Amino acid sequence: GTGGSGLDRLHVDGSRAEFDHAAHDDHDARSLTSDKIVAIYTAKNGEVWVGSDFGLDVRRGGGDAHVDFSAVRSDKGRLNVRKLMQREDGTMLAATNRGLTVVDAQLKAKLIVGDELTHKAVFGFTRDRDGSLWIGTQRGLNHRDDAGNLTGFLASDTLPGSISGNLIPDVLLDHEGNLWVGSDDGGLVQLPLLWRNFSVFRHDASDGHSLSGSRAQG
């Protein structure tokens, strides 16, 4: 995926390497929605899902099928798709600037959670071992359990053990069940499996073994 030139696919034949190119075409309804690619995900059936700054496409023979977001937005404004994850039932979770959405087999999207979050612009998310979701947004981290209950976490200088920054580009669950949170303005944050306090890792100019920078994006 590129930042403005569409999607490239590498083919290697012996010592020769070539790229196939896919791009938006105003005259082709089955071309990519946009050339600015933000997320790529390969589904269990081998289909490639391509998130962009204007929507979500599924690469299929003969062209690109476009996900219908009409149930998520009532206007024709921009809809970014920043991260994708397939659920066990085959549906696809998609992080967008309108909230966290789910796409069904008919490529119709519906909103799971939006304005109820600390900010509806979702940058990243991950599923916890218990099936709940951790959702990183433009302003804060959110936890959503299976019953739909939400807990929001915001940075606080007066609250020990809080997250260190509010802009959360991505979240990751490691193999031990610990949550790792990238913060655009506060370093790298870890929440242990037993949910005690957030541990913060930042850049320290006086410590050569500290984080190399405090902008942790993933």
Disulfide bonds with the S-S distance in Angstrom:
none
